């Protein structure tokens, strides 16, 4: 019995620690090279209330994130239509889809990994 209580308590404490470790109010920069002809890479920032600022290869917009322990749901609510190349527009659509499919997150050093159909690796900005 004591073993089960200790295990459940450890799970609760681990979940609470993970929730506290999420890098709120930090720029998370996609671990990718800029596309040809530009310097921009996607950046995601989530505040403690869950409001998300999403800057992709071309588009920029808002969203909402719900983080509970090691789980995360990202809802992309609005993206400004901007004129961009077909390559960047397609990359934006793929990123929006990937963000909407993430289910869990982990933090290791300065790397935040969102796991879903496509894993996404972001680095916390060092500014």
The first five atom37 places (N, CA, C, CB, O) and aatype in JSON, in Angstrom:
{
  "aatype": [20, 20, 20, 20, 20, 20, 20, 20, 20, 20, 20, 20, 20, 20, 20, 20, 20, 20, 20, 20, 20, 20, 20, 20, 20, 20, 20, 20, 20, 20, 20, 20, 20, 20, 20, 20, 20, 20, 20, 20, 20, 20, 20, 20, 20, 20, 20, 20, 20, 20, 20, 20, 20, 20, 20, 20, 20, 20, 20, 20, 20, 20, 20, 20, 20, 20, 20, 20, 20, 20, 20, 20, 20, 20, 20, 20, 20, 20, 20, 20, 20, 20, 20, 20, 20, 20, 20, 20, 20, 20, 20, 20, 20, 20, 20, 20, 20, 20, 20, 20, 20, 20, 20, 20, 20, 20, 20, 20, 20, 20, 20, 20, 20, 20, 20, 20, 20, 20, 20, 20, 20, 20, 20, 20, 20, 20, 20],
  "atom_mask": [
    [1, 1, 1, 1, 1],
    [1, 1, 1, 1, 1],
    [1, 1, 1, 1, 1],
    [1, 1, 1, 1, 1],
    [1, 1, 1, 1, 1],
    [1, 1, 1, 1, 1],
    [1, 1, 1, 1, 1],
    [1, 1, 1, 1, 1],
    [1, 1, 1, 1, 1],
    [1, 1, 1, 1, 1],
    [1, 1, 1, 1, 1],
    [1, 1, 1, 1, 1],
    [1, 1, 1, 1, 1],
    [1, 1, 1, 1, 1],
    [1, 1, 1, 1, 1],
    [1, 1, 1, 1, 1],
    [1, 1, 1, 1, 1],
    [1, 1, 1, 1, 1],
    [1, 1, 1, 1, 1],
    [1, 1, 1, 1, 1],
    [1, 1, 1, 1, 1],
    [1, 1, 1, 1, 1],
    [1, 1, 1, 1, 1],
    [1, 1, 1, 1, 1],
    [1, 1, 1, 1, 1],
    [1, 1, 1, 1, 1],
    [1, 1, 1, 1, 1],
    [1, 1, 1, 1, 1],
    [1, 1, 1, 1, 1],
    [1, 1, 1, 1, 1],
    [1, 1, 1, 1, 1],
    [1, 1, 1, 1, 1],
    [1, 1, 1, 1, 1],
    [1, 1, 1, 1, 1],
    [1, 1, 1, 1, 1],
    [1, 1, 1, 1, 1],
    [1, 1, 1, 1, 1],
    [1, 1, 1, 1, 1],
    [1, 1, 1, 1, 1],
    [1, 1, 1, 1, 1],
    [1, 1, 1, 1, 1],
    [1, 1, 1, 1, 1],
    [1, 1, 1, 1, 1],
    [1, 1, 1, 1, 1],
    [1, 1, 1, 1, 1],
    [1, 1, 1, 1, 1],
    [1, 1, 1, 1, 1],
    [1, 1, 1, 1, 1],
    [1, 1, 1, 1, 1],
    [1, 1, 1, 1, 1],
    [1, 1, 1, 1, 1],
    [1, 1, 1, 1, 1],
    [1, 1, 1, 1, 1],
    [1, 1, 1, 1, 1],
    [1, 1, 1, 1, 1],
    [1, 1, 1, 1, 1],
    [1, 1, 1, 1, 1],
    [1, 1, 1, 1, 1],
    [1, 1, 1, 1, 1],
    [1, 1, 1, 1, 1],
    [1, 1, 1, 1, 1],
    [1, 1, 1, 1, 1],
    [1, 1, 1, 1, 1],
    [1, 1, 1, 1, 1],
    [1, 1, 1, 1, 1],
    [1, 1, 1, 1, 1],
    [1, 1, 1, 1, 1],
    [1, 1, 1, 1, 1],
    [1, 1, 1, 1, 1],
    [1, 1, 1, 1, 1],
    [1, 1, 1, 1, 1],
    [1, 1, 1, 1, 1],
    [1, 1, 1, 1, 1],
    [1, 1, 1, 1, 1],
    [1, 1, 1, 1, 1],
    [1, 1, 1, 1, 1],
    [1, 1, 1, 1, 1],
    [1, 1, 1, 1, 1],
    [1, 1, 1, 1, 1],
    [1, 1, 1, 1, 1],
    [1, 1, 1, 1, 1],
    [1, 1, 1, 1, 1],
    [1, 1, 1, 1, 1],
    [1, 1, 1, 1, 1],
    [1, 1, 1, 1, 1],
    [1, 1, 1, 1, 1],
    [1, 1, 1, 1, 1],
    [1, 1, 1, 1, 1],
    [1, 1, 1, 1, 1],
    [1, 1, 1, 1, 1],
    [1, 1, 1, 1, 1],
    [1, 1, 1, 1, 1],
    [1, 1, 1, 1, 1],
    [1, 1, 1, 1, 1],
    [1, 1, 1, 1, 1],
    [1, 1, 1, 1, 1],
    [1, 1, 1, 1, 1],
    [1, 1, 1, 1, 1],
    [1, 1, 1, 1, 1],
    [1, 1, 1, 1, 1],
    [1, 1, 1, 1, 1],
    [1, 1, 1, 1, 1],
    [1, 1, 1, 1, 1],
    [1, 1, 1, 1, 1],
    [1, 1, 1, 1, 1],
    [1, 1, 1, 1, 1],
    [1, 1, 1, 1, 1],
    [1, 1, 1, 1, 1],
    [1, 1, 1, 1, 1],
    [1, 1, 1, 1, 1],
    [1, 1, 1, 1, 1],
    [1, 1, 1, 1, 1],
    [1, 1, 1, 1, 1],
    [1, 1, 1, 1, 1],
    [1, 1, 1, 1, 1],
    [1, 1, 1, 1, 1],
    [1, 1, 1, 1, 1],
    [1, 1, 1, 1, 1],
    [1, 1, 1, 1, 1],
    [1, 1, 1, 1, 1],
    [1, 1, 1, 1, 1],
    [1, 1, 1, 1, 1],
    [1, 1, 1, 1, 1],
    [1, 1, 1, 1, 1],
    [1, 1, 1, 1, 1],
    [1, 1, 1, 1, 1],
    [1, 1, 1, 1, 1]
  ],
  "atom_positions": [
    [[0.82, -1.19, 0.0], [0.0, 0.0, 0.0], [0.87, 1.26, 0.0], [-0.93, 0.0, 1.2], [0.61, 2.19, -0.77]],
    [[1.88, 1.29, 0.86], [2.77, 2.45, 0.92], [3.48, 2.66, -0.4], [3.78, 2.3, 2.05], [3.75, 3.8, -0.8]],
    [[3.8, 1.56, -1.08], [4.48, 1.64, -2.38], [3.59, 2.36, -3.4], [4.85, 0.22, -2.89], [4.06, 3.21, -4.15]],
    [[2.29, 2.01, -3.42], [1.36, 2.64, -4.37], [1.18, 4.12, -4.08], [0.0, 1.93, -4.33], [1.16, 4.94, -5.0]],
    [[1.06, 4.47, -2.8], [0.91, 5.88, -2.42], [2.15, 6.67, -2.82], [0.65, 6.01, -0.9], [2.04, 7.78, -3.34]],
    [[3.32, 6.1, -2.58], [4.57, 6.78, -2.95], [4.66, 6.96, -4.46], [5.78, 5.98, -2.43], [5.12, 7.99, -4.94]],
    [[4.23, 5.96, -5.22], [4.27, 6.03, -6.67], [3.34, 7.12, -7.18], [3.9, 4.68, -7.28], [3.74, 7.92, -8.03]],
    [[2.11, 7.17, -6.68], [1.15, 8.19, -7.1], [1.65, 9.57, -6.73], [-0.24, 7.93, -6.47], [1.55, 10.5, -7.53]],
    [[2.2, 9.72, -5.52], [2.75, 11.01, -5.1], [3.9, 11.43, -6.01], [3.23, 10.93, -3.64], [4.0, 12.61, -6.37]],
    [[4.76, 10.49, -6.39], [5.88, 10.8, -7.29], [5.35, 11.25, -8.65], [6.79, 9.57, -7.46], [5.91, 12.18, -9.24]],
    [[4.29, 10.61, -9.16], [3.71, 11.02, -10.44], [3.14, 12.43, -10.36], [2.61, 10.04, -10.85], [3.33, 13.23, -11.28]],
    [[2.46, 12.73, -9.28], [1.88, 14.06, -9.11], [2.98, 15.11, -9.04], [1.01, 14.13, -7.85], [2.88, 16.15, -9.69]],
    [[4.02, 14.85, -8.27], [5.12, 15.8, -8.14], [5.86, 15.97, -9.47], [6.09, 15.35, -7.05], [6.28, 17.09, -9.8]],
    [[6.04, 14.9, -10.22], [6.7, 14.98, -11.52], [5.87, 15.83, -12.48], [6.93, 13.57, -12.11], [6.42, 16.67, -13.19]],
    [[4.56, 15.62, -12.5], [3.69, 16.41, -13.37], [3.73, 17.88, -12.98], [2.25, 15.9, -13.31], [3.8, 18.74, -13.85]],
    [[3.69, 18.17, -11.69], [3.74, 19.56, -11.24], [5.08, 20.2, -11.6], [3.52, 19.65, -9.72], [5.12, 21.36, -12.02]],
    [[6.15, 19.46, -11.46], [7.48, 19.99, -11.8], [7.57, 20.27, -13.29], [8.6, 19.01, -11.37], [8.12, 21.29, -13.7]],
    [[7.03, 19.37, -14.12], [7.07, 19.6, -15.56], [6.28, 20.83, -15.93], [6.53, 18.39, -16.31], [6.73, 21.62, -16.77]],
    [[5.1, 21.03, -15.33], [4.28, 22.19, -15.64], [5.02, 23.47, -15.28], [2.93, 22.11, -14.9], [4.93, 24.46, -16.0]],
    [[5.74, 23.46, -14.17], [6.48, 24.64, -13.76], [7.68, 24.88, -14.66], [6.93, 24.5, -12.33], [8.13, 26.02, -14.79]],
    [[8.21, 23.85, -15.26], [9.41, 23.98, -16.09], [9.11, 24.49, -17.49], [10.1, 22.66, -16.18], [10.04, 24.84, -18.21]],
    [[7.85, 24.54, -17.89], [7.56, 25.0, -19.24], [8.07, 26.43, -19.38], [6.03, 24.91, -19.56], [7.82, 27.26, -18.51]],
    [[8.79, 26.73, -20.46], [9.38, 28.07, -20.61], [8.37, 29.12, -21.09], [10.53, 28.0, -21.59], [8.42, 29.59, -22.22]],
    [[7.46, 29.47, -20.17], [6.48, 30.51, -20.49], [7.18, 31.83, -20.77], [5.47, 30.67, -19.34], [8.26, 32.11, -20.25]],
    [[6.54, 32.64, -21.6], [7.03, 34.0, -21.91], [8.43, 34.02, -22.48], [6.99, 34.86, -20.67], [9.15, 35.0, -22.33]],
    [[8.83, 32.94, -23.14], [10.13, 32.86, -23.8], [9.89, 32.59, -25.27], [11.04, 31.75, -23.17], [8.93, 31.9, -25.64]],
    [[10.74, 33.13, -26.12], [10.66, 32.81, -27.54], [11.23, 31.42, -27.76], [11.41, 33.87, -28.4], [12.36, 31.14, -27.37]],
    [[10.44, 30.57, -28.39], [10.87, 29.23, -28.76], [11.1, 29.25, -30.27], [9.8, 28.12, -28.34], [10.16, 29.44, -31.05]],
    [[12.34, 29.05, -30.68], [12.74, 29.17, -32.08], [12.87, 27.76, -32.66], [14.09, 29.96, -32.22], [13.6, 26.92, -32.12]],
    [[12.16, 27.49, -33.76], [12.21, 26.18, -34.39], [13.65, 25.83, -34.72], [11.35, 26.14, -35.66], [14.38, 26.64, -35.28]],
    [[14.04, 24.62, -34.39], [15.4, 24.14, -34.65], [15.49, 23.75, -36.13], [15.77, 22.93, -33.72], [15.44, 22.57, -36.49]],
    [[15.62, 24.77, -36.98], [15.67, 24.56, -38.43], [16.48, 25.69, -39.05], [14.23, 24.5, -39.06], [16.66, 26.76, -38.46]],
    [[16.97, 25.43, -40.24], [17.69, 26.47, -40.98], [16.67, 27.37, -41.68], [18.67, 25.83, -42.03], [15.59, 26.92, -42.04]],
    [[17.02, 28.64, -41.85], [16.13, 29.52, -42.61], [15.96, 29.0, -44.04], [16.68, 30.98, -42.63], [16.84, 28.33, -44.58]],
    [[14.83, 29.3, -44.62], [14.61, 28.92, -46.02], [15.44, 29.81, -46.92], [13.1, 29.02, -46.4], [15.79, 30.94, -46.56]],
    [[15.75, 29.29, -48.09], [16.53, 30.04, -49.08], [15.91, 31.41, -49.31], [16.62, 29.27, -50.4], [14.7, 31.54, -49.5]],
    [[16.75, 32.43, -49.3], [16.29, 33.78, -49.58], [15.8, 34.56, -48.37], [15.21, 33.72, -50.56], [15.27, 35.66, -48.52]],
    [[15.97, 34.02, -47.16], [15.52, 34.73, -45.97], [16.26, 34.3, -44.73], [14.03, 34.53, -45.78], [17.05, 33.35, -44.76]],
    [[16.0, 34.99, -43.64], [16.63, 34.66, -42.36], [15.62, 34.18, -41.34], [17.38, 35.87, -41.82], [15.99, 33.75, -40.25]],
    [[14.35, 34.25, -41.67], [13.29, 33.96, -40.72], [13.08, 32.46, -40.53], [12.01, 34.59, -41.18], [13.1, 31.69, -41.49]],
    [[12.87, 32.06, -39.28], [12.44, 30.7, -38.93], [11.25, 30.85, -37.97], [13.62, 29.85, -38.28], [11.12, 31.88, -37.31]],
    [[10.4, 29.84, -37.88], [9.24, 29.94, -37.0], [9.63, 30.14, -35.52], [8.39, 28.69, -37.13], [10.59, 29.56, -35.02]],
    [[8.83, 31.0, -34.86], [9.01, 31.3, -33.44], [7.64, 31.19, -32.77], [9.64, 32.73, -33.22], [6.64, 31.66, -33.3]],
    [[7.62, 30.56, -31.6], [6.4, 30.38, -30.82], [6.66, 30.91, -29.42], [5.97, 28.88, -30.77], [7.7, 30.63, -28.83]],
    [[5.73, 31.67, -28.89], [5.83, 32.17, -27.53], [4.48, 31.95, -26.84], [6.25, 33.68, -27.5], [3.44, 32.33, -27.38]],
    [[4.51, 31.34, -25.66], [3.29, 31.05, -24.91], [3.4, 31.71, -23.55], [3.05, 29.5, -24.77], [4.38, 31.5, -22.83]],
    [[2.39, 32.52, -23.19], [2.45, 33.15, -21.87], [1.78, 32.23, -20.83], [1.75, 34.54, -21.9], [1.21, 31.2, -21.18]],
    [[1.87, 32.62, -19.57], [1.38, 31.79, -18.47], [-0.12, 31.55, -18.52], [1.74, 32.42, -17.15], [-0.61, 30.59, -17.92]],
    [[-0.87, 32.4, -19.22], [-2.31, 32.2, -19.4], [-2.63, 31.29, -20.59], [-3.02, 33.54, -19.58], [-3.78, 30.91, -20.8]],
    [[-1.59, 30.94, -21.37], [-1.78, 30.06, -22.52], [-1.92, 30.78, -23.84], [-2.97, 29.23, -22.3], [-2.04, 30.13, -24.88]],
    [[-1.91, 32.12, -23.83], [-1.99, 32.86, -25.09], [-0.71, 32.63, -25.88], [-2.23, 34.39, -24.84], [0.39, 32.76, -25.34]],
    [[-0.86, 32.28, -27.14], [0.3, 31.96, -27.97], [0.45, 32.96, -29.11], [0.17, 30.54, -28.54], [-0.52, 33.31, -29.79]],
    [[1.67, 33.42, -29.3], [2.04, 34.24, -30.46], [2.79, 33.3, -31.4], [2.93, 35.52, -30.06], [3.76, 32.66, -30.99]],
    [[2.35, 33.2, -32.64], [2.91, 32.25, -33.59], [3.42, 33.01, -34.81], [1.85, 31.19, -34.01], [2.65, 33.64, -35.52]],
    [[4.73, 32.94, -35.04], [5.35, 33.55, -36.22], [5.95, 32.42, -37.03], [6.45, 34.63, -35.82], [6.87, 31.74, -36.59]],
    [[5.42, 32.22, -38.22], [5.88, 31.11, -39.05], [6.84, 31.6, -40.12], [4.68, 30.39, -39.7], [7.43, 32.67, -39.98]],
    [[7.01, 30.81, -41.18], [7.94, 31.18, -42.25], [7.48, 32.47, -42.93], [8.05, 30.04, -43.29], [8.3, 33.26, -43.38]],
    [[6.18, 32.66, -42.99], [5.63, 33.84, -43.67], [4.51, 34.45, -42.84], [5.12, 33.46, -45.06], [4.5, 35.67, -42.63]],
    [[3.57, 33.64, -42.37], [2.4, 34.12, -41.64], [2.71, 34.38, -40.17], [1.27, 33.11, -41.77], [3.66, 33.83, -39.61]],
    [[1.88, 35.24, -39.56], [1.94, 35.51, -38.13], [0.53, 35.46, -37.58], [2.62, 36.9, -37.84], [-0.43, 35.81, -38.26]],
    [[0.42, 35.01, -36.34], [-0.92, 34.95, -35.77], [-0.94, 34.63, -34.3], [-1.73, 33.96, -36.5], [0.06, 34.7, -33.59]],
    [[-2.14, 34.26, -33.87], [-2.42, 33.99, -32.47], [-2.92, 32.56, -32.3], [-3.45, 34.99, -31.91], [-3.35, 31.91, -33.25]],
    [[-2.84, 32.11, -31.07], [-3.38, 30.81, -30.74], [-3.56, 30.7, -29.25], [-2.47, 29.69, -31.26], [-3.39, 31.67, -28.51]],
    [[-3.89, 29.51, -28.82], [-4.08, 29.22, -27.4], [-3.45, 27.87, -27.11], [-5.6, 29.25, -27.0], [-3.61, 26.92, -27.88]],
    [[-2.74, 27.78, -26.0], [-2.13, 26.51, -25.59], [-2.69, 26.12, -24.23], [-0.58, 26.61, -25.55], [-2.84, 26.96, -23.34]],
    [[-2.99, 24.85, -24.08], [-3.42, 24.31, -22.81], [-2.35, 23.3, -22.4], [-4.86, 23.64, -22.9], [-2.13, 22.3, -23.07]],
    [[-1.68, 23.6, -21.28], [-0.59, 22.76, -20.81], [-0.98, 22.21, -19.45], [0.76, 23.55, -20.74], [-1.3, 22.97, -18.53]],
    [[-0.95, 20.89, -19.32], [-1.25, 20.22, -18.06], [-0.22, 19.11, -17.89], [-2.73, 19.66, -18.03], [-0.28, 18.09, -18.57]],
    [[0.72, 19.33, -16.97], [1.79, 18.36, -16.8], [2.59, 18.25, -18.07], [1.22, 16.99, -16.4], [3.08, 19.26, -18.59]],
    [[2.73, 17.05, -18.59], [3.49, 16.84, -19.81], [2.65, 16.86, -21.07], [4.22, 15.55, -19.73], [3.15, 16.57, -22.15]],
    [[1.36, 17.22, -20.94], [0.5, 17.27, -22.12], [0.34, 18.71, -22.6], [-0.87, 16.64, -21.82], [0.45, 19.65, -21.81]],
    [[0.08, 18.86, -23.88], [-0.13, 20.18, -24.45], [-1.09, 20.06, -25.64], [1.21, 20.82, -24.89], [-1.03, 19.11, -26.42]],
    [[-1.96, 21.05, -25.75], [-2.83, 21.19, -26.91], [-2.64, 22.61, -27.41], [-4.33, 20.89, -26.56], [-2.74, 23.57, -26.64]],
    [[-2.38, 22.75, -28.69], [-2.22, 24.08, -29.29], [-3.33, 24.28, -30.31], [-0.8, 24.24, -29.96], [-3.53, 23.48, -31.22]],
    [[-4.05, 25.38, -30.13], [-5.13, 25.73, -31.05], [-4.7, 27.0, -31.78], [-6.51, 25.94, -30.3], [-4.52, 28.05, -31.16]],
    [[-4.54, 26.91, -33.08], [-4.17, 28.07, -33.9], [-5.48, 28.75, -34.25], [-3.34, 27.65, -35.2], [-6.31, 28.2, -34.98]],
    [[-5.68, 29.98, -33.74], [-6.98, 30.62, -33.92], [-7.03, 31.58, -35.1], [-7.35, 31.34, -32.68], [-8.04, 31.64, -35.8]],
    [[-5.99, 32.33, -35.31], [-6.03, 33.27, -36.44], [-4.62, 33.5, -36.97], [-6.68, 34.62, -36.03], [-3.67, 33.66, -36.2]],
    [[-4.51, 33.51, -38.26], [-3.22, 33.77, -38.91], [-3.45, 34.84, -39.97], [-2.61, 32.47, -39.55], [-4.38, 34.76, -40.77]],
    [[-2.59, 35.85, -39.96], [-2.69, 36.92, -40.96], [-2.2, 36.4, -42.3], [-1.87, 38.17, -40.52], [-1.13, 35.81, -42.39]],
    [[-3.0, 36.61, -43.33], [-2.58, 36.23, -44.68], [-1.57, 37.25, -45.18], [-3.8, 36.15, -45.65], [-1.85, 38.44, -45.24]],
    [[-0.41, 36.76, -45.52], [0.64, 37.62, -46.06], [1.08, 37.04, -47.38], [1.84, 37.74, -45.07], [1.02, 35.83, -47.6]],
    [[1.52, 37.89, -48.26], [2.01, 37.44, -49.55], [3.37, 36.79, -49.35], [2.1, 38.61, -50.56], [4.28, 37.38, -48.78]],
    [[3.49, 35.56, -49.83], [4.77, 34.87, -49.71], [4.89, 33.85, -50.84], [4.91, 34.18, -48.32], [3.95, 33.61, -51.6]],
    [[6.05, 33.26, -50.94], [6.29, 32.29, -51.99], [5.46, 31.02, -51.74], [7.79, 31.94, -52.08], [5.11, 30.73, -50.6]],
    [[5.16, 30.27, -52.79], [4.42, 29.02, -52.6], [5.14, 28.07, -51.64], [4.21, 28.34, -53.95], [4.49, 27.36, -50.87]],
    [[6.47, 28.05, -51.69], [7.25, 27.18, -50.8], [7.02, 27.55, -49.34], [8.76, 27.26, -51.14], [6.82, 26.67, -48.5]],
    [[7.05, 28.84, -49.02], [6.83, 29.3, -47.64], [5.38, 29.08, -47.22], [7.2, 30.8, -47.51], [5.12, 28.7, -46.08]],
    [[4.43, 29.33, -48.13], [3.01, 29.12, -47.81], [2.75, 27.66, -47.48], [2.13, 29.57, -48.99], [2.01, 27.36, -46.54]],
    [[3.34, 26.74, -48.24], [3.17, 25.32, -47.98], [3.82, 24.94, -46.65], [3.77, 24.48, -49.13], [3.24, 24.16, -45.89]],
    [[5.01, 25.47, -46.36], [5.68, 25.2, -45.08], [4.85, 25.72, -43.91], [7.1, 25.84, -45.06], [4.77, 25.07, -42.87]],
    [[4.22, 26.89, -44.07], [3.35, 27.44, -43.02], [2.17, 26.5, -42.76], [2.83, 28.84, -43.43], [1.86, 26.21, -41.61]],
    [[1.52, 26.03, -43.82], [0.37, 25.13, -43.66], [0.79, 23.83, -42.96], [-0.26, 24.82, -45.03], [0.06, 23.32, -42.11]],
    [[1.95, 23.3, -43.32], [2.45, 22.09, -42.67], [2.74, 22.34, -41.19], [3.72, 21.58, -43.38], [2.46, 21.48, -40.36]],
    [[3.29, 23.51, -40.86], [3.59, 23.84, -39.47], [2.31, 24.02, -38.67], [4.45, 25.1, -39.39], [2.23, 23.57, -37.53]],
    [[1.31, 24.68, -39.24], [0.03, 24.86, -38.55], [-0.59, 23.5, -38.25], [-0.94, 25.72, -39.4], [-1.09, 23.27, -37.15]],
    [[-0.56, 22.6, -39.22], [-1.09, 21.25, -39.02], [-0.3, 20.52, -37.93], [-1.04, 20.46, -40.34], [-0.9, 19.9, -37.05]],
    [[1.02, 20.58, -37.98], [1.86, 19.9, -36.99], [1.6, 20.45, -35.59], [3.34, 20.05, -37.35], [1.5, 19.68, -34.63]],
    [[1.5, 21.79, -35.45], [1.23, 22.39, -34.14], [-0.13, 21.94, -33.6], [1.27, 23.91, -34.24], [-0.27, 21.7, -32.4]],
    [[-1.12, 21.82, -34.47], [-2.47, 21.42, -34.03], [-2.53, 19.94, -33.63], [-3.49, 21.71, -35.14], [-3.51, 19.51, -33.02]],
    [[-1.51, 19.17, -33.97], [-1.5, 17.74, -33.66], [-0.58, 17.37, -32.5], [-1.1, 16.97, -34.88], [-0.46, 16.19, -32.19]],
    [[0.07, 18.34, -31.86], [0.95, 17.99, -30.74], [0.11, 17.57, -29.54], [1.87, 19.18, -30.36], [-0.99, 18.08, -29.31]],
    [[0.64, 16.62, -28.77], [-0.08, 16.1, -27.61], [0.74, 16.16, -26.33], [-0.51, 14.68, -27.87], [0.19, 16.28, -25.24]],
    [[2.07, 16.08, -26.45], [2.93, 16.12, -25.27], [4.13, 17.01, -25.54], [3.39, 14.7, -24.88], [4.43, 17.33, -26.69]],
    [[4.8, 17.41, -24.47], [5.99, 18.23, -24.59], [7.02, 17.75, -23.58], [5.66, 19.74, -24.38], [6.69, 17.12, -22.57]],
    [[8.28, 18.06, -23.87], [9.35, 17.78, -22.91], [10.41, 18.87, -23.05], [9.97, 16.36, -23.15], [10.55, 19.49, -24.1]],
    [[11.13, 19.09, -21.97], [12.18, 20.09, -21.95], [13.46, 19.41, -21.52], [11.83, 21.27, -20.99], [13.51, 18.76, -20.48]],
    [[14.49, 19.56, -22.33], [15.81, 19.0, -22.02], [16.83, 20.09, -22.34], [16.1, 17.67, -22.83], [17.08, 20.39, -23.51]],
    [[17.41, 20.67, -21.29], [18.33, 21.79, -21.49], [17.56, 22.96, -22.05], [19.49, 21.39, -22.44], [16.58, 23.41, -21.44]],
    [[17.99, 23.47, -23.19], [17.27, 24.6, -23.81], [16.41, 24.15, -24.99], [18.26, 25.66, -24.28], [16.0, 24.98, -25.8]],
    [[16.14, 22.84, -25.09], [15.34, 22.3, -26.2], [13.98, 21.84, -25.7], [16.09, 21.13, -26.89], [13.87, 21.0, -24.81]],
    [[12.94, 22.42, -26.31], [11.57, 22.01, -26.03], [11.12, 21.17, -27.22], [10.61, 23.25, -25.78], [11.18, 21.63, -28.37]],
    [[10.67, 19.96, -26.94], [10.18, 19.08, -28.01], [8.68, 18.91, -27.85], [10.9, 17.7, -27.98], [8.19, 18.52, -26.78]],
    [[7.94, 19.2, -28.92], [6.51, 18.95, -28.96], [6.32, 17.66, -29.75], [5.72, 20.16, -29.6], [6.78, 17.54, -30.88]],
    [[5.64, 16.7, -29.14], [5.43, 15.41, -29.79], [4.01, 15.31, -30.32], [5.71, 14.26, -28.82], [3.04, 15.65, -29.63]],
    [[3.91, 14.85, -31.54], [2.62, 14.63, -32.19], [2.9, 13.76, -33.4], [1.92, 15.99, -32.6], [3.81, 12.94, -33.38]],
    [[2.12, 13.94, -34.44], [2.36, 13.19, -35.68], [3.77, 13.49, -36.19], [1.3, 13.53, -36.76], [4.49, 12.6, -36.63]],
    [[4.14, 14.78, -36.12], [5.48, 15.22, -36.5], [6.12, 15.86, -35.26], [5.44, 16.23, -37.72], [5.59, 16.86, -34.76]],
    [[7.24, 15.32, -34.76], [7.88, 15.97, -33.61], [8.5, 17.31, -34.03], [8.96, 15.05, -33.01], [9.11, 17.42, -35.1]],
    [[8.34, 18.31, -33.17], [8.88, 19.64, -33.44], [9.85, 20.01, -32.33], [7.74, 20.71, -33.56], [9.51, 19.94, -31.15]],
    [[11.06, 20.39, -32.72], [12.08, 20.79, -31.75], [12.28, 22.3, -31.82], [13.43, 20.04, -32.01], [12.53, 22.87, -32.89]],
    [[12.18, 22.94, -30.66], [12.39, 24.37, -30.54], [13.5, 24.6, -29.52], [11.08, 25.11, -30.13], [13.66, 23.83, -28.58]],
    [[14.25, 25.66, -29.72], [15.26, 26.09, -28.76], [14.79, 27.37, -28.11], [16.65, 26.3, -29.43], [14.23, 28.24, -28.77]],
    [[15.01, 27.49, -26.8], [14.66, 28.73, -26.13], [15.65, 29.8, -26.57], [14.65, 28.56, -24.59], [16.85, 29.57, -26.59]],
    [[15.12, 30.97, -26.91], [15.98, 32.07, -27.36], [16.84, 32.54, -26.2], [15.13, 33.25, -27.91], [16.42, 32.52, -25.05]],
    [[18.03, 32.95, -26.51], [19.0, 33.33, -25.47], [19.15, 34.84, -25.33], [20.36, 32.73, -25.78], [20.24, 35.33, -25.06]],
    [[18.06, 35.57, -25.5], [18.15, 37.02, -25.34], [17.48, 37.49, -24.09], [17.55, 37.71, -26.52], [17.47, 38.69, -23.81]]
  ]
}
